[in-house]
């Protein structure tokens, strides 16, 4: 993606809730949680469980890549490490391992009813890869195929980002070599060329006018399509939800879909409905780290 799809903004503390309120917002930030506590919930996929000596915690958000790792989240009530011998590691007095955890959530703590180690998890099909395909069909005669230097397309993004109607962009790689082969080739010869990717740019204005402007700096494969909101507007929305949603774990702009992706500890639909009313249906995609079990 060459860095043009925004990385999610992770909350400091690796999963600890953020409780700031934005200027002009309601005095109480929107909360998430089930209408009636007691339903069993589960993590979407295995996540880290960590215990520094004060009790096990679930890490549904980011994890600091150190040894031992650093993260935190809801306290796990009823967690017993002796039930998971062989499924966790220890370093500097900290125990940690990846599990799909099921239990009842009261908005603060998760009372554990089941835990499946990551290597026994069988629902890997529920995790899908991001599709970076180009929305434009291949033109008659095919895309231009003249080899170019690696990252030559950066000039297109630099030009596109100067437009007031820029709504984001990404690349669709076409070189037949895999990442390892490309890395070796470029290490051996930094001037090596690659099959140019399709550069995908979105704008809220006239795509034909934008394409004509970008063609002044790029004669490789180019796809210009329209979007409803600029990247600047989406980042403004990201900033607002970052500081107003108490249970936020991460937030980021997804230029592939023209939305803000917001991950929270748990939402039963109430937060999604509230944000749909504030920004429009589906503009903020709420992803709940905990989902109803079954």
Helices and strands as residue ranges (DSSP letters): E 9-10, E 40-43, E 47-51, E 57-59, E 75-77, G 81-84, E 89-91, E 94-105, E 109-117, G 118-120, G 124-126, E 148-149, H 154-160, E 166-172, H 179-188, E 193-194, E 198-203, H 207-214, E 222-226, H 231-244, E 248-254, E 259-266, H 270-279, E 284-292
